[in-house]
Amino acid sequence: MNSRSRPHAPAEGSAEPARAVRRGDFQLPCDPATALLLFTPDGECQWVDGWHPEYLSEATDEVGAVWRTSHDEDVTWITTDRDDDRVRYVRVSSNGTAGLVEVLCSPTDGGTRVQVTYDLTAGSAAGSDALQRFVAHFDGMLEHWRRATVPVLARTPVTGQAHRGPVAGEGPAAR
């Protein structure tokens, strides 16, 4: 797994970072289209414990979809780009951060390279603290994603079918 970050500016009146850009990748043993489905609102229900998107729009897995989750913190998500190999979301969190999340899936020999980019900005002192924690745990988060998604790929086909609410017995990684 590889991870890179980009420099950030300090928050006004603080030594804390106001913005953090983190990028990393990992491999999955499947094709890119199958891998990408794991990182959609409903796909994450298959591997993130307590992940239950509540849709605020008619759209579910397309540009313009709006939903919220209450997994670790309350987050409102908006899908801004969606292709067969890439998805990008805007996320606004109750922890005082907001920004972009992108997942890009590229074919490799024997699988898919999943590249994840978070570009987050803190909007408060609490957000700066959350941003510091996020940066410190980013690599571990991606390793968790890899470990949690591989068994899903081994046991069942991944579908992009949407559901509106929790499904008994499904539990899916922290975002």
C-alpha positions, 0 to 999 in steps of 0.5 A: 500500500502506498500513501502520499500527502500534499502540503497544507496551510495552517488555520488562521491563528493556529499551528494546526493544518487547515487542509490535508490532501492524502492519497494512497492505494491498495490492490484488490483481486477483481476487475475495476468495475467490481472494485468500484462498486464496493465504494458506492453508498450501497456497496459500502454496506457490504463491508462497513459495520454500521454503514447505512446511507439515508438517501435525501435524493431520488438518485442513489449511485449517480451524479447528483445523489445526496445521502447522509451517514451517521457512522462515527460522525454525521456526514452529508455526501454528494456524488459529483462524478461517476464513471465505470472506474472512478467516483468522486464525492463531496463530504461535509462532516459534523466533525468540522471538516469538508472536502472531496473523496475520490476512488479510482480503480485501474486494472493491474496484472491479476486485479485492480489498483484502488487509489483513494484521495481525500482532500479535506479542509477544517472549518473550526478548531474541532475540525483541525483536531479531526483533520490531524487524527485523520492524517495520522490514521489514513494509512491504517484506514486504507489497510482496513479497507483492503482487509474488509473488502477482500473477503466480500469479493471472495464470498459474494458477487458485488452488486450496485443495486440500491436499497433504501435503509439497513438490510439485516445481516449486512454490515460494512469502513470508516470514511 
